[in-house]
Amino acid sequence: MAQDLRPQERHMQGGQPQETAAGLAILLLSGTHERAHFAFMMAAAAASLGRSVVLFASNHGCRALRDDWSELDDVGRDAVVRRGGVAGLGELRQSARELGVRLIACEAGLQTEGVETASLVPGVEVAGIATFLQAAGQGQMISL
């Protein structure tokens, strides 16, 4: 009898079937540095463990996907984080991109916040909530 491979994939390791974790979908609504930083920390960590990750930013959270993310609330916190020996938002964002995290900016959120698509980091998709939900599939979802 065939086994259902959803929501987890199965692969062989040492002749034994192993399960890999289902994908992770992150919904970033907040425009605070703390939440944006944590969203990218979670995204990079999950991707480094082999999970597929999609990060969808809407409303004020769209500012975290801009080349210049200085309009996030409490942006000075980044220096505090880095002084503590933790990667800053820019580094986490770059790591997430290198690890294959799918970044999506909400089209309606961009319009609401007056964020131009040209100001987004390269590789960010502009789409709606249906695209995010489709990308999230049956995976785990968190909202920040």
TIPA-627461 format. One line per 4 residues: their letters; for each residue z, y, x of N, C-alpha, C, O. Coordinates in pm, 1 decimal, m for minus. Layout:
// residues N
A	Z:Y:X:Z:Y:X:Z:Y:X:Z:Y:X | ...
***
This chain:
// residues 144
MAQD	0.0:m117.6:84.1:0.0:0.0:0.0:0.0:124.1:88.7:79.7:132.3:182.2 | m87.5:220.8:61.6:m96.8:342.8:140.8:24.9:430.9:117.6:77.9:438.6:6.8 | 68.1:497.0:224.4:181.7:587.7:214.4:132.7:729.8:195.7:30.6:769.1:252.2 | 205.5:806.6:116.5:173.2:947.3:96.5:215.3:1025.0:221.4:330.2:1016.0:264.4
LRPQ	123.9:1100.0:278.4:154.2:1175.7:400.0:204.9:1315.7:371.0:234.1:1390.1:464.6 | 216.3:1353.7:245.9:264.4:1486.6:213.2:410.7:1481.3:177.0:451.8:1377.6:125.1 | 494.6:1581.8:198.5:467.9:1704.9:269.5:481.0:1692.6:420.2:467.0:1792.4:490.8 | 507.5:1572.4:471.9:520.8:1555.7:615.4:406.5:1471.5:667.8:358.5:1380.9:599.7
ERHM	363.2:1501.3:788.5:259.3:1422.2:852.0:325.2:1308.0:927.7:440.8:1317.9:969.0 | 251.6:1200.8:945.2:300.9:1089.1:1025.1:205.8:1071.7:1143.5:83.9:1081.8:1129.4 | 263.6:1045.6:1259.2:181.8:1013.6:1374.9:252.6:905.0:1455.7:371.1:878.1:1435.9 | 178.9:844.4:1545.7:234.9:734.8:1623.8:288.8:788.6:1755.9:224.6:869.2:1823.2
QGGQ	408.2:741.9:1791.1:467.2:776.0:1919.7:534.9:649.9:1970.9:627.5:599.0:1907.8 | 489.9:600.1:2083.0:547.4:477.1:2136.9:530.5:358.7:2043.6:614.9:269.1:2040.6 | 420.1:357.7:1966.2:393.5:248.7:1875.9:469.8:255.8:1744.5:452.3:169.9:1658.1 | 554.0:356.8:1728.4:633.2:371.0:1607.1:588.0:495.0:1530.3:560.3:598.5:1590.8
PQET	580.2:485.3:1396.6:544.1:605.4:1320.3:656.3:708.5:1328.2:773.9:674.4:1314.9 | 620.2:832.1:1349.5:715.0:942.0:1356.9:675.2:1046.1:1253.1:556.6:1065.0:1226.2 | 772.9:1113.2:1195.3:743.7:1218.8:1099.2:759.2:1354.2:1166.5:853.0:1377.1:1242.9 | 666.4:1442.6:1137.1:678.9:1579.6:1183.5:714.0:1665.1:1063.4:671.6:1636.8:951.3
AAGL	790.5:1768.2:1086.9:839.3:1852.2:978.0:725.0:1920.6:904.5:620.9:1952.2:962.0 | 747.7:1941.9:776.4:651.8:2014.7:694.3:642.5:2158.7:742.8:726.7:2204.6:820.0 | 541.4:2228.5:697.9:520.3:2365.9:738.7:630.9:2459.6:692.5:713.0:2425.4:607.4 | 630.6:2577.8:750.6:726.8:2682.0:716.2:650.4:2805.7:672.6:558.3:2850.1:741.2
AILL	688.6:2861.0:558.7:628.9:2984.1:507.3:737.4:3091.4:505.0:845.0:3071.2:448.7 | 708.2:3204.4:566.2:804.7:3314.0:574.3:749.0:3433.1:497.9:637.5:3478.4:523.8 | 827.5:3483.1:404.1:791.8:3600.8:325.6:876.5:3716.5:375.6:998.5:3715.6:358.8 | 813.3:3816.4:437.1:883.6:3932.4:491.4:858.3:4052.9:402.6:748.5:4108.6:401.8
LSGT	959.7:4092.7:328.3:949.8:4208.3:239.4:1020.4:4330.0:297.4:981.6:4444.0:271.8 | 1123.1:4304.8:374.7:1206.1:4411.8:427.4:1137.8:4482.3:543.7:1060.9:4421.9:618.6 | 1166.6:4608.7:557.2:1112.5:4686.3:667.9:1216.9:4718.1:772.8:1201.1:4813.2:849.4 | 1324.5:4638.7:777.1:1424.8:4662.8:881.3:1386.9:4585.6:1006.7:1325.7:4479.0:999.7
HERA	1423.5:4639.9:1119.5:1397.7:4572.1:1245.8:1467.2:4436.4:1247.2:1409.1:4337.7:1292.1 | 1589.6:4430.6:1199.0:1667.2:4307.3:1202.7:1595.4:4193.6:1130.6:1586.4:4082.8:1183.5 | 1544.7:4219.7:1011.7:1477.7:4114.1:935.6:1341.5:4079.8:994.3:1303.0:3962.9:997.3 | 1268.2:4180.6:1041.1:1138.7:4153.7:1104.0:1158.7:4071.6:1231.6:1085.2:3976.0:1256.3
HFAF	1256.9:4108.6:1311.3:1287.6:4036.4:1434.1:1321.5:3891.2:1403.1:1271.9:3799.8:1468.9 | 1406.2:3870.5:1302.8:1445.0:3734.5:1266.5:1326.3:3655.3:1212.3:1313.2:3536.2:1240.7 | 1240.5:3719.8:1135.1:1122.0:3651.9:1082.3:1034.4:3600.8:1195.8:987.2:3487.2:1191.8 | 1012.6:3684.4:1297.1:929.3:3641.4:1409.3:1002.8:3542.0:1498.2:939.2:3456.6:1560.0
MMAA	1134.7:3551.3:1506.0:1211.5:3453.1:1581.8:1199.1:3315.3:1515.1:1176.2:3214.9:1582.6 | 1214.2:3311.7:1383.0:1199.7:3186.4:1309.6:1057.2:3131.5:1322.4:1037.5:3011.8:1343.0 | 959.0:3219.8:1310.0:818.9:3177.5:1318.2:788.0:3116.0:1454.1:728.4:3008.6:1462.0 | 828.4:3184.0:1560.8:799.8:3134.0:1695.2:874.5:3003.8:1722.4:818.7:2911.3:1781.5
AAAS	998.5:2996.2:1680.2:1076.9:2874.7:1703.3:1015.9:2756.0:1629.0:999.3:2648.5:1686.6 | 982.6:2775.2:1501.5:924.4:2666.4:1423.5:790.2:2622.5:1481.4:762.1:2503.0:1491.1 | 708.7:2718.4:1519.4:577.7:2685.4:1577.3:594.0:2611.9:1710.3:516.3:2521.5:1741.0 | 694.0:2650.0:1788.9:715.0:2582.3:1917.5:758.7:2437.6:1898.6:744.5:2355.7:1989.4
LGRS	812.0:2406.1:1780.3:851.2:2268.7:1748.4:738.3:2190.7:1682.5:757.3:2076.7:1640.1 | 621.0:2252.2:1674.0:504.4:2184.5:1619.3:483.8:2202.5:1469.9:395.2:2139.8:1411.7 | 564.2:2287.2:1407.1:546.3:2310.5:1263.6:434.8:2411.6:1242.3:417.5:2503.9:1321.8 | 359.9:2393.9:1135.2:263.8:2496.7:1098.0:343.0:2608.4:1031.6:434.2:2582.2:953.2
VVLF	308.4:2732.3:1062.6:384.8:2846.5:1013.5:290.3:2953.9:962.6:190.1:2986.2:1026.5 | 323.9:3008.9:846.1:253.9:3124.7:792.7:358.4:3231.8:765.5:461.5:3204.3:704.1 | 332.3:3353.1:810.6:419.9:3467.0:785.0:341.4:3567.2:701.4:237.2:3617.4:743.5 | 392.8:3595.0:583.3:328.7:3685.7:488.2:416.6:3809.1:475.5:532.2:3799.0:434.5
ASNH	363.0:3925.1:510.3:438.2:4049.8:501.6:385.0:4134.0:386.4:264.1:4150.7:370.5 | 476.9:4186.6:306.8:438.9:4272.6:195.8:532.0:4392.9:191.1:638.2:4394.3:253.3 | 489.9:4492.4:116.8:567.5:4615.1:101.1:606.4:4670.9:237.8:521.8:4677.6:327.0 | 730.6:4710.6:256.5:769.8:4774.5:382.7:761.4:4676.9:500.2:751.5:4719.3:615.3
GCRA	765.2:4546.8:471.6:751.8:4447.0:577.0:616.1:4449.8:645.6:602.7:4400.7:757.6 | 514.4:4507.0:579.6:381.5:4518.7:640.3:385.2:4597.1:770.8:300.7:4577.5:858.1 | 482.0:4684.9:783.6:490.9:4767.9:904.7:519.8:4684.4:1029.2:491.3:4727.7:1140.8 | 575.6:4566.4:1011.0:602.3:4477.7:1124.1:474.6:4417.5:1180.9:475.9:4362.2:1290.8
LRDD	364.6:4427.6:1107.5:236.6:4373.5:1153.2:145.0:4481.0:1211.9:30.9:4453.6:1249.2 | 196.8:4602.8:1219.1:117.6:4710.8:1278.7:126.6:4705.0:1431.0:226.6:4659.7:1486.6 | 20.2:4751.5:1498.0:26.2:4763.9:1644.1:150.4:4841.8:1683.7:224.6:4800.8:1772.9 | 172.4:4953.3:1617.8:289.9:5037.8:1641.4:388.2:5013.1:1527.6:369.9:5063.1:1416.6
WSEL	492.2:4935.9:1556.0:588.5:4900.4:1452.5:708.7:4994.3:1451.0:814.8:4958.5:1399.9 | 692.6:5114.6:1507.0:804.0:5208.8:1518.4:850.4:5267.3:1384.4:952.8:5335.4:1379.1 | 776.1:5241.0:1276.7:819.4:5290.5:1146.0:915.3:5194.8:1075.6:959.2:5222.4:964.0 | 948.4:5081.9:1140.1:1050.4:4994.7:1083.6:1184.3:5067.5:1084.1:1209.9:5149.7:1172.2
DDVG	1268.6:5038.4:987.8:1402.4:5096.3:984.6:1484.0:5042.0:1101.2:1473.9:4923.8:1134.2 | 1564.0:5126.5:1163.0:1653.8:5090.6:1272.6:1578.7:5031.7:1391.6:1621.6:4932.9:1451.2 | 1465.8:5094.0:1425.2:1380.9:5044.1:1533.0:1451.6:5048.1:1668.7:1414.9:4973.6:1759.6 | 1552.5:5134.4:1682.9:1628.9:5141.1:1807.7:1704.7:5012.8:1837.3:1747.9:4990.6:1950.5
RDAV	1720.7:4930.0:1738.3:1789.5:4802.0:1755.9:1716.2:4712.1:1855.1:1778.0:4624.9:1916.1 | 1587.2:4731.7:1871.8:1511.0:4647.0:1963.4:1565.0:4657.8:2105.3:1574.1:4557.6:2176.1 | 1600.7:4778.8:2147.0:1656.1:4797.2:2280.9:1789.7:4724.8:2294.6:1819.0:4667.3:2399.4 | 1869.6:4727.6:2190.4:1998.7:4658.9:2191.7:1978.2:4508.4:2205.4:2046.7:4442.4:2283.5
VRRG	1884.2:4455.4:2129.6:1853.1:4312.6:2132.8:1807.8:4272.5:2272.9:1854.4:4172.4:2327.3 | 1717.2:4350.2:2330.8:1665.0:4317.2:2463.7:1772.7:4328.9:2570.6:1777.0:4247.5:2662.8 | 1859.9:4429.1:2559.7:1970.9:4440.6:2654.8:2063.0:4319.5:2646.9:2126.1:4283.1:2746.1 | 2071.1:4257.6:2531.1:2151.6:4137.3:2513.7:2084.1:4011.9:2565.7:2139.9:3902.8:2554.9
GVAG	1965.0:4025.5:2622.0:1895.0:3910.7:2679.5:1809.1:3833.3:2580.9:1764.6:3722.4:2610.5 | 1785.7:3891.5:2463.9:1704.2:3827.2:2361.2:1566.9:3895.0:2360.0:1556.2:4015.8:2380.8 | 1464.7:3817.4:2336.1:1329.1:3872.8:2330.1:1320.9:3978.9:2221.2:1378.0:3963.5:2113.2 | 1249.8:4085.7:2250.9:1230.1:4193.2:2153.8:1123.6:4155.9:2052.0:1057.7:4052.7:2063.7
LGEL	1108.1:4241.1:1952.8:1013.0:4214.8:1845.3:870.8:4200.4:1898.5:798.2:4110.2:1856.6 | 830.9:4286.5:1988.7:695.4:4277.6:2044.2:669.1:4145.0:2113.5:562.4:4085.8:2097.5 | 766.8:4098.6:2190.5:751.9:3970.9:2261.6:748.9:3853.1:2164.2:668.9:3760.8:2179.8 | 835.6:3857.0:2064.8:838.5:3748.6:1965.9:708.7:3744.6:1886.0:655.0:3637.8:1856.4
RQSA	660.6:3861.7:1852.6:536.7:3869.5:1775.1:420.3:3812.5:1855.6:337.2:3739.1:1802.0 | 414.3:3846.1:1983.8:309.3:3793.7:2070.1:322.2:3642.2:2085.7:222.7:3569.9:2080.2 | 443.8:3595.5:2104.8:465.5:3450.4:2117.4:423.2:3377.6:1990.6:358.9:3272.9:1997.1 | 459.2:3433.2:1875.6:420.7:3371.2:1748.7:268.7:3361.2:1738.2:215.1:3258.6:1696.5
RELG	201.1:3466.9:1775.7:54.2:3465.9:1769.6:m2.5:3359.8:1863.2:m93.6:3286.1:1825.6 | 51.4:3351.7:1986.1:3.0:3253.7:2083.5:30.1:3110.5:2039.1:m43.7:3018.9:2075.3 | 135.7:3091.1:1960.8:171.9:2958.5:1911.5:97.9:2921.3:1782.8:119.9:2813.8:1726.9 | 11.0:3009.8:1736.5:m72.9:2978.2:1621.1:m14.4:3012.5:1485.8:m61.4:2961.8:1383.9
VRLI	86.6:3097.1:1482.1:141.9:3139.2:1353.6:35.0:3218.8:1279.4:m26.6:3309.5:1335.4 | 14.3:3184.4:1154.6:m82.9:3255.4:1070.4:m14.1:3379.1:1012.4:85.0:3367.5:940.4 | m66.3:3495.9:1043.7:m10.3:3622.1:996.9:m97.6:3678.5:885.9:m218.3:3696.0:902.3 | m33.6:3706.7:772.1:m105.8:3762.2:657.4:m34.0:3887.3:609.5:86.9:3885.7:586.3
ACEA	m109.3:3995.6:594.9:m56.9:4118.6:535.2:m102.4:4123.6:390.7:m220.0:4103.7:360.5 | m9.1:4150.0:303.1:m39.6:4157.5:159.9:m126.2:4280.3:131.8:m90.3:4392.9:166.3 | m239.6:4256.3:69.1:m330.7:4366.2:38.5:m263.7:4472.4:m48.5:m275.9:4591.7:m20.8 | m193.4:4430.2:m152.7:m124.6:4525.2:m240.9:m11.6:4595.5:m167.1:10.9:4714.9:m187.1
GLQT	60.1:4521.8:m81.4:168.2:4581.8:m3.3:117.5:4689.0:91.9:181.2:4793.0:108.5 | 2.2:4663.6:154.6:m57.1:4764.1:243.6:m91.1:4890.5:166.0:m64.4:5001.6:211.7 | m150.6:4872.6:47.6:m187.2:4987.9:m35.3:m63.4:5064.6:m80.2:m60.7:5187.6:m75.8 | 38.9:4991.4:m123.2:162.2:5054.4:m170.2:228.0:5137.5:m60.4:276.4:5247.9:m85.4
EGVE	229.1:5083.6:60.7:295.4:5150.4:173.2:205.0:5248.8:246.9:250.7:5319.9:336.4 | 77.1:5253.3:209.9:m15.3:5344.6:277.3:m45.3:5303.6:420.8:m68.7:5388.8:506.4 | m44.8:5173.4:447.1:m72.8:5121.4:581.2:m221.0:5086.2:589.2:m271.5:5008.8:507.9 | m289.3:5142.4:686.2:m431.5:5116.6:706.8:m451.3:4981.2:775.3:m377.6:4946.9:867.8
TASL	m550.0:4904.9:730.2:m576.1:4774.3:791.3:m613.5:4787.8:938.7:m587.6:4696.7:1017.3 | m673.2:4898.9:976.8:m711.7:4920.3:1116.4:m589.7:4929.8:1208.3:m602.7:4913.2:1329.6 | m471.9:4956.2:1152.2:m351.2:4970.1:1234.1:m281.2:4836.6:1258.7:m181.1:4831.7:1330.2 | m333.2:4727.7:1200.0:m269.9:4596.6:1215.5:m306.2:4533.5:1349.2:m411.8:4561.9:1405.7
VPGV	m217.4:4447.3:1399.3:m247.4:4376.7:1523.9:m368.4:4286.1:1501.6:m392.1:4240.1:1389.9 | m444.2:4260.9:1606.9:m561.2:4174.0:1593.0:m522.1:4036.1:1539.5:m419.0:3980.1:1576.7 | m606.5:3983.4:1451.9:m585.0:3850.2:1398.8:m507.8:3844.0:1268.5:m495.7:3736.8:1209.3 | m454.9:3957.4:1222.3:m382.4:3957.1:1095.3:m483.5:3953.0:981.4:m576.6:4033.4:976.6
EVAG	m464.3:3858.7:889.9:m548.7:3850.0:770.8:m494.2:3946.1:665.8:m374.2:3973.1:662.2 | m580.2:3996.5:582.4:m538.9:4075.3:466.7:m576.5:3994.3:343.9:m693.7:3964.2:321.5 | m475.8:3959.1:264.4:m498.7:3873.7:147.9:m386.0:3894.4:47.6:m293.9:3972.8:70.4 | m395.0:3823.5:m62.2:m295.2:3835.4:m167.0:m197.0:3720.2:m169.1:m203.1:3628.6:m87.1
IATF	m106.6:3727.3:m265.0:m0.1:3628.6:m277.4:m54.1:3488.0:m302.9:6.4:3390.0:m259.5 | m166.4:3477.0:m372.3:m223.3:3343.7:m398.1:m261.4:3275.5:m266.9:m241.2:3155.0:m251.6 | m315.8:3351.1:m172.9:m351.3:3295.7:m42.4:m226.1:3248.6:30.1:m225.5:3141.8:91.3 | m119.7:3328.7:23.0:6.8:3289.8:85.5:61.8:3161.3:23.9:101.7:3069.7:95.7
LQAA	63.7:3154.9:m106.9:116.1:3035.9:m173.3:34.5:2912.3:m140.6:89.6:2803.6:m123.2 | m96.1:2928.7:m132.4:m182.4:2816.5:m94.7:m152.4:2772.9:48.7:m146.1:2653.4:77.7 | m134.0:2869.9:137.9:m103.7:2837.9:277.3:34.0:2772.8:290.3:53.9:2686.0:375.3 | 129.1:2814.6:206.3:264.3:2759.2:210.9:265.2:2613.6:165.5:342.9:2532.4:215.8
GQGQ	179.0:2581.6:70.6:172.8:2444.9:20.6:308.1:2393.9:m23.8:380.5:2462.8:m95.6 | 342.4:2274.1:18.1:469.8:2211.4:m17.4:575.5:2232.4:90.0:682.6:2171.9:85.2 | 545.3:2318.1:186.8:639.2:2341.3:296.6:761.0:2421.4:255.3:772.2:2468.1:141.9 | 850.2:2435.8:348.7:972.9:2512.9:329.1:938.8:2662.0:326.0:851.7:2707.8:399.9
MISL	1007.6:2737.0:240.5:981.9:2880.7:229.5:1112.3:2958.0:241.3:1213.7:2922.4:181.3 | 1106.9:3066.0:321.3:1220.9:3156.3:331.5:1172.6:3297.8:305.8:1056.9:3331.1:331.6 | 1262.5:3380.6:254.5:1229.3:3518.7:224.5:1328.6:3609.0:295.4:1449.7:3587.2:290.1 | 1276.0:3709.5:360.8:1359.2:3807.2:432.1:1324.5:3946.9:387.1:1383.4:4043.7:435.2
***
